């Protein structure tokens, strides 16, 4: 089993743009949807995603803040090894425009034309509690919270 630190996890995540964000639906099912990390990968255990107030994902998180994030990429010298990262954490819904601006980048304009002032905008902050990584034939787990 390889050693995993927060820094090494962040390094492996830096080139992965999309994650599957999984929530607990109303009937207990698991709901998952792709979310961009918007290249906000200075990973210290927190991930940030933008959505709008009217989504099922927001309702799921309000009911049960336990979430999962799944990432897939490639690693190694020639990026030939498969890389899988699973993160378990707690989601908080943030509705503060100053916080939006701190995590905003120009690519988000494609989805939210009014920028951080988009009506109903919500930022989801996922605080990692545990991460598991499979990098080629190596694997590791990191407890964060």
Protein Blocks (a to p, Z undefined) as FASTA:
>chain_A
ZZddfklmmmmmmmpmbdcdddddfkopacdddddehlpaccghiacddddfkbmklmmm
mmomcdcddddddedjkopaccdddddddddddfbfklmmmmgcfklmmmmmnlmmlghi
acdddddfbdcddehjbccdddfZZ
